[in-house]
Amino acid sequence: MFQNTENKKYILHIAIAVIALAVIFIGMLQSGGEGSLNEEVTNTEIFSNPFVSLSLAARSAYVFDIKDGVPLYALNEEIQLPLASLAKLMAAFVASEFLPEEGVITINKESVEQEGDIGLRVGEKLTLQDLIDLTLVSSSNDGAHALASALSFGEDMSPPWLETIFLDQMNIKAREIGMDQTYFVNESGLDTRKESLSGAYGSSRDIALLLGNILKKHPTLLVATRYSSQNVVSLNGFTHTVSNTNQSISSFPGVIASKTGFTDLAGGNLAVVFEAGPMRPIAVVVLGSTQEGRFEDVRKLIEATLKYFYMQ
């Protein structure tokens, strides 16, 4: 009787030990399995979302599907940063809203005296679209000032106080289209006090919204910005040939609009719209990058966007 009891206890101890080992073994398998599953999920996420592993020099970036009205990628998209010459996009937009398409603008002395020079002459006359083309492609401060001075609807240049009206309209338009982080101090975006105040502030999301609105309301307004250079002959017979400040324009696939910006305060900014497919315009905006890094940042975002649509 005693021996049978001892045998039963021995068998019970063995059974408990086996069960304990089994529990430990199963736990090890589950731990390993969960690790593999997590790794698989991570790999799947990277594969299905090519934006995950991006490394950018920019402080802020935004990729916006204009057709569907949805973001594809966002990095600090709401922070307010100096816009530099991206402000000229709004100047062109407002000019096209207030000035007649067939209007003629006469260049005044104040415009020619702005920082930078693309060869405009006092008294020279250009059509509205030609002046916008020169201003955006070459990022001309004198061209932007001429646009801001031209609310006389193509006759003689407006008095200086009308430039303030133009600036007010830039800020009003920003609010109308939902650019919540944007305001303009001048029409060109040029730093007014190089160490303290930019000519314009806004977010990468706001600039994407602006591009979308321009393309919807004035689809041909930014056509010249897709080319590496622009040639314009004024009504006085003077020829102006300017190079695109987007030095990478020819290497970006399907670009239909482009604008650069660079100042000491802003660093390197760049905004483009490209077609990821037929009738699929995508806005890509980077702010606070470097003078050279902005082009690489946009290239990475374009490539990631194309991969994203390819995987859908």
C-alpha positions in Angstrom: 0.0 0.0 0.0 2.8 2.4 0.9 4.8 1.6 -2.2 1.7 2.2 -4.4 1.2 5.6 -2.8 4.8 6.5 -3.4 4.6 5.4 -7.0 1.5 7.6 -7.4 3.3 10.6 -6.0 6.3 10.0 -8.2 4.1 9.7 -11.3 2.2 12.9 -10.2 5.5 14.8 -9.8 6.7 13.7 -13.3 3.4 14.8 -14.8 3.6 18.2 -13.1 7.1 18.6 -14.4 6.1 17.7 -17.9 3.2 20.1 -17.8 5.5 22.9 -16.6 8.0 22.2 -19.3 5.2 22.2 -21.9 4.0 25.5 -20.6 7.5 27.1 -20.8 8.0 25.7 -24.3 4.7 27.0 -25.5 5.5 30.4 -24.0 8.8 30.4 -25.9 7.0 29.5 -29.1 4.5 32.3 -28.6 7.1 34.8 -27.8 9.1 33.9 -31.0 5.9 33.8 -33.0 4.9 37.3 -31.8 8.3 38.6 -32.7 8.1 37.2 -36.2 4.5 38.6 -36.6 5.7 42.0 -35.5 8.5 41.9 -38.0 6.1 40.8 -40.7 3.8 43.6 -39.9 6.6 46.1 -40.0 7.8 44.8 -43.3 4.3 44.8 -44.7 3.8 48.4 -43.5 7.0 49.5 -45.2 6.1 47.7 -48.4 2.6 49.1 -48.5 3.6 52.6 -47.4 6.8 53.8 -49.1 6.7 57.1 -47.1 7.5 55.3 -43.8 11.3 55.1 -44.3 11.8 58.5 -45.8 14.5 60.8 -44.4 14.2 64.4 -45.4 16.3 67.5 -44.8 13.1 69.6 -44.7 11.5 70.7 -41.4 8.0 70.4 -43.0 6.6 68.5 -45.9 3.2 67.7 -47.4 2.1 65.5 -50.2 -1.5 66.2 -51.3 -3.8 64.4 -53.7 -5.5 67.4 -55.3 -8.1 65.2 -57.1 -9.4 63.4 -54.0 -8.5 66.2 -51.6 -6.6 63.9 -49.2 -3.0 64.0 -47.9 -0.7 61.1 -48.7 2.2 62.2 -46.5 2.6 64.9 -43.8 5.6 66.0 -41.8 5.0 69.0 -39.4 2.5 70.1 -42.0 0.9 72.8 -39.8 3.9 74.6 -38.4 4.3 78.2 -39.6 7.6 78.8 -41.4 9.0 81.5 -43.7 7.7 81.0 -47.3 10.3 83.1 -49.2 9.4 83.3 -52.9 6.6 80.8 -52.6 4.6 83.9 -51.8 4.8 84.8 -55.5 2.3 82.0 -56.2 -0.3 84.0 -54.2 0.8 87.2 -56.0 0.2 85.6 -59.3 -3.2 84.1 -58.2 -4.5 87.5 -56.9 -3.3 89.3 -60.0 -5.1 86.8 -62.2 -8.3 87.3 -60.1 -8.3 91.1 -60.2 -6.6 92.0 -63.5 -8.1 91.2 -67.0 -6.4 88.4 -68.9 -5.7 90.8 -71.8 -4.5 93.5 -69.5 -1.2 95.3 -70.1 1.2 96.2 -67.2 3.6 99.1 -67.5 6.8 98.6 -65.4 7.6 101.5 -63.1 10.8 102.7 -61.4 9.9 101.3 -58.0 9.5 97.8 -59.4 12.9 98.0 -61.3 14.6 99.1 -58.0 13.6 95.9 -56.2 16.3 93.4 -55.2 17.2 91.2 -58.1 17.2 92.0 -61.8 15.8 90.2 -64.8 16.3 93.1 -67.2 12.9 94.8 -66.9 13.0 98.5 -68.1 11.1 101.5 -66.7 8.1 102.1 -69.0 8.2 98.7 -70.6 4.9 97.1 -71.2 4.0 93.4 -70.9 0.8 91.4 -70.9 -0.4 90.1 -67.5 0.4 86.5 -68.4 3.9 87.3 -69.7 4.8 89.2 -66.6 3.4 86.3 -64.4 5.5 83.8 -66.4 8.7 85.8 -66.0 8.0 86.4 -62.3 7.4 82.8 -61.4 10.0 81.1 -63.5 12.8 83.4 -62.5 11.4 84.2 -59.1 11.6 87.9 -59.9 11.1 90.4 -57.1 10.7 93.3 -59.6 8.1 91.3 -61.4 6.1 90.6 -58.2 6.2 94.3 -57.3 5.0 95.2 -60.8 2.0 92.8 -60.3 1.2 94.4 -56.9 1.3 97.9 -58.5 -0.9 97.0 -61.4 -4.4 97.4 -60.1 -5.1 100.2 -62.6 -6.3 97.4 -64.9 -3.7 97.7 -67.5 -3.5 101.5 -67.9 -0.8 103.5 -66.1 0.8 102.1 -63.0 -1.2 102.5 -59.8 -0.3 104.8 -57.0 1.7 103.2 -54.2 -1.3 102.9 -51.9 -2.8 100.4 -54.3 0.1 98.0 -53.5 -1.3 97.8 -49.9 -4.7 96.9 -51.4 -3.0 94.1 -53.3 -1.3 92.8 -50.2 -4.6 92.9 -48.3 -6.2 90.9 -51.1 -3.4 88.3 -50.8 -4.2 87.8 -47.1 -7.9 87.8 -47.7 -7.5 85.1 -50.4 -5.4 83.0 -48.0 -8.2 83.1 -45.4 -10.9 82.3 -48.1 -9.2 79.1 -49.2 -8.4 77.9 -45.7 -4.7 78.8 -45.5 -4.9 79.1 -41.7 -1.2 79.4 -41.0 -0.4 81.9 -43.8 0.0 85.7 -43.9 1.9 88.0 -46.2 4.1 91.0 -45.3 5.0 91.8 -48.9 4.2 90.4 -52.3 7.5 88.7 -53.0 8.3 86.9 -49.8 11.7 88.6 -49.6 13.0 89.0 -46.0 12.2 92.5 -44.9 14.7 92.4 -42.0 17.0 89.6 -42.8 17.5 88.5 -39.2 14.0 88.8 -37.9 11.1 89.1 -40.4 10.3 87.1 -43.5 8.1 88.6 -46.2 5.6 85.7 -45.8 4.8 82.9 -43.4 2.8 79.7 -43.9 2.7 76.0 -43.7 3.4 73.2 -46.2 -0.3 72.2 -46.1 -1.3 75.8 -46.9 0.9 76.0 -50.0 -0.5 72.7 -51.2 -4.0 74.1 -50.8 -3.0 77.2 -52.7 -1.6 75.1 -55.6 -4.8 73.1 -55.8 -6.9 76.3 -55.9 -4.8 77.9 -58.6 -5.0 74.8 -60.8 -8.8 74.6 -60.4 -9.6 78.2 -61.0 -6.8 79.2 -63.5 -5.5 75.9 -64.9 -3.1 77.6 -67.4 -1.6 80.1 -64.9 1.4 78.1 -64.0 2.2 76.4 -67.3 5.5 78.3 -67.8 6.8 77.0 -64.5 7.1 73.4 -65.9 9.8 74.4 -68.3 13.6 74.9 -67.7 13.5 78.4 -69.3 11.1 81.0 -70.6 11.4 83.5 -73.4 9.1 86.6 -73.4 9.0 89.5 -75.8 7.5 92.7 -74.4 5.1 94.9 -76.3 8.1 97.3 -76.7 10.0 94.6 -78.5 12.5 93.8 -75.7 13.3 90.1 -75.3 13.6 88.5 -71.9 15.0 85.0 -71.5 15.1 83.6 -68.0 16.0 80.2 -66.5 13.8 78.3 -64.1 15.1 78.6 -60.5 14.0 74.9 -60.1 17.2 73.5 -61.4 15.8 69.9 -61.2 12.7 70.6 -63.2 13.7 68.4 -66.1 14.4 65.4 -63.9 11.1 65.4 -62.1 8.5 63.2 -63.9 5.2 64.7 -65.0 5.7 68.1 -63.4 2.9 70.6 -64.3 3.7 73.4 -61.9 6.8 74.4 -59.9 8.0 77.2 -57.6 11.2 77.7 -55.5 11.9 79.8 -52.5 15.1 80.6 -50.7 16.1 83.2 -48.2 18.4 83.4 -45.1 15.4 83.0 -42.8 13.5 80.4 -44.9 16.2 78.1 -46.0 15.3 76.0 -49.0 11.6 75.7 -50.0 10.1 74.0 -53.1 6.6 73.3 -54.2 5.7 71.3 -57.3 2.6 69.6 -58.8 3.1 66.5 -60.8 0.8 64.0 -62.4 1.1 60.5 -60.8 -1.2 59.3 -63.5 -3.8 60.6 -66.0 -5.8 63.4 -64.3 -4.1 62.7 -60.9 -2.3 65.9 -59.9 -0.3 65.6 -56.7 1.1 68.6 -54.8 4.5 68.2 -53.1 5.7 70.9 -50.8 8.9 71.1 -48.6 9.7 74.0 -46.3 12.8 74.7 -44.3 15.2 72.4 -46.2 18.6 73.5 -47.5 19.3 75.3 -50.8 20.3 72.0 -52.5 18.5 69.6 -50.2 15.0 70.8 -51.2 15.4 69.3 -54.7 16.4 65.9 -53.3 13.6 66.0 -50.7 11.0 66.6 -53.5 12.6 63.9 -55.6 12.2 61.4 -52.8 8.6 62.4 -52.2 7.7 62.1 -55.9 9.3 58.6 -56.0 7.5 57.5 -52.9 4.2 58.8 -54.3 4.6 56.9 -57.5 5.4 53.7 -55.6 2.3 54.3 -53.4 0.0 54.4 -56.4 1.7 51.5 -58.1 1.0 49.4 -55.0 -2.7 50.3 -54.9 
